[in-house]
Amino acid sequence: MVSSRAETVEEYLAELPDDRRDAVAEVRDVILENLPDGFVEAMNWGMISYEVPLDRHPDTYNGKPLMYAALASQKNHMAVYLTAIFVDGETEDWFRSEYEATGKKLDMGKSCVRFKSLDQLPLDLIGQVIAGTSVDDLIAIHERSRD
């Protein structure tokens, strides 16, 4: 599945094959355990999204909430999308170095980390990245990018 039409996280998880459902659910648990206050979990862009609610920050370029992270099952892999490593070169460098130190092979796009099985993903590191940016920090990053 490239994009889901599920309206709830539960519907999304129910669509997945068992092995992917278990992996996505485990990554989701890590995200929720480490998600700073103020972000909300939603279905957006056909995937599980962690975002700044519009009532907290409505001034976005596309009228949609600011996405902080997302989790998806794609056609050939699963992916966790991490805005923090996309918008900050230092954080990306740190992330790449820490990932390499785990001995796991990093398969990374612009802001997504792709994985085919859960053992390819260092969950502690994902948790650290998720915990590392507050809602206020993300809004400030977004505002600076618009200047």
RAWO-V234502 format. One record per backbone hydrogen bond with DSSP energy under -1.0 kcal/mol. NH is the residue of the N-H (numbers start at 0). CO is the residue of the C=O. Records with the same first field share a line. If there is no record, write none. Layout:
NH = CO ; CO
//
This chain:
3 = 45
11 = 7
12 = 8
13 = 9
14 = 10
20 = 16
21 = 17
22 = 18
23 = 19
24 = 20
25 = 21
26 = 22
27 = 23
28 = 24
29 = 25
30 = 26
31 = 27
32 = 28
33 = 29
34 = 30
38 = 35
39 = 50
41 = 48
43 = 46
46 = 43
47 = 70
48 = 41
49 = 68
50 = 39
51 = 65
55 = 52
56 = 52
59 = 57
67 = 49
68 = 49
69 = 80
70 = 47
71 = 78
73 = 76
77 = 114
78 = 71
79 = 112
80 = 69
81 = 110
82 = 67
84 = 81
86 = 82
91 = 87
92 = 88
93 = 89
94 = 90
95 = 91
96 = 92
97 = 93
98 = 94
99 = 95
100 = 96
101 = 98
102 = 99
108 = 111
112 = 79
113 = 106
114 = 77
119 = 116
120 = 117
122 = 120
125 = 121
126 = 122
127 = 123
128 = 124
129 = 125
130 = 126
137 = 133
138 = 134
139 = 135
140 = 136
141 = 137
142 = 138
143 = 139
144 = 140
//
